[in-house]
Amino acid sequence: MAKASNDLFSTLRTYISKVTEGEKSPAEVAAALNSWARESADALKAKINEEVEASVAKMGFVKRDEFDRLAAQVAALKSSQSSTSSRNTPTKRTAKKAPVKKAPVKKAPARKTSPKKSSSIKKVKKAAK
């Protein structure tokens, strides 16, 4: 900022010296200062616009015109989809689904029971008597 103010002061000194020396009229100096101020303002606006756009892009926001354009595209897609589906709905045929075949349930084989030892021992003891 100090450099910009130095540029402003040096520019003003130059114009004042030209007016005092008679090289330029005060109206010419005023017009030159006005155009310099407009150019500086435009440059400042452009720089601010660049910084804002960069910050907005970093944050992930979209511009209003981008949003409006995308909203119009979505509306067009929805209308074309609804018109397409309304034309196809009456003539649309669905394929019949094949009946689901269930796999037969396998039964677990019956377990063979081993004879109880206690009963066979009793039989042996009774036979021995």
Secondary structure, 3 states (H helix, E strand, C coil): CHHHHHHHHHHHHHHHHHHHHCCCCHHHHHHHHHHHHHHHHHHHHHHHHHHHHHHHHHHCCCCHHHHHHHHHHHHHHHHHHHHHHHHHCCCCCCCCCCCCCCCCCCCCCCCCCCCCHHHHHHHHHHHHC
